[in-house]
Structure formats: C-alpha cells, structure tokens
Amino acid sequence: MGTAMTCDQAVKMLFAYLDRALPGDALEELERHLQACLDCCDRLQFSRRLDDFVRDRLGDTPLPDGLEARLRERIHAVQSSRGAS
C-alpha cells in the first residue's frame, strides 16, 4: 500500500464521491481515509446536507451554467482555509 491519503486530497474527492463518480481504486482509498478521519467525515456530512438543501430548494430546476462548479470551488476553498491537511 502507498502513502496514506491526505485530508486535502480527500476533500477534493468528496463531491465526486457524493455523485458516485469515483473509480474503484479512488473510491476504496477515500473510504479508508473516511474510516480513520473524523474531520473528513464531518466535511462529508456537511456536503451531503448542502446537496440535500440545494436539491430541495431547486427541485427539477436546472442550475445556471457554472453555478455548481463555483459553489464547490468556494466550499473547497473555505474548507481548505480551515486547516485541511
């Protein structure tokens, strides 16, 4: 087994994880990290709540172009500034 995943690497993968878009090896590595890291589990829980909140508010209305990417980038920047290592 190689080097353990860092929190920064894990945070970058959370939205793909929620979208079920991670390939096998990346998925397994992230899940191992989540089993050991309470901070990243908290970030995942927050991301799930945010996704649910947005989905509940929008219903079937599509997001404006680029909005999802901008939101995810901003969330990642805030989380990173709070000490993801």
Buried (B, 14 or more C-beta within 10 A) or exposed (E): EEEEBBBBBBBBBBBBBBEEEBEEEBBEBBEBBBEEBEBBBEBBEEBEEBEEEEEEEEEEEEEEEEEEEEBBEEBBEEBBEEEBE
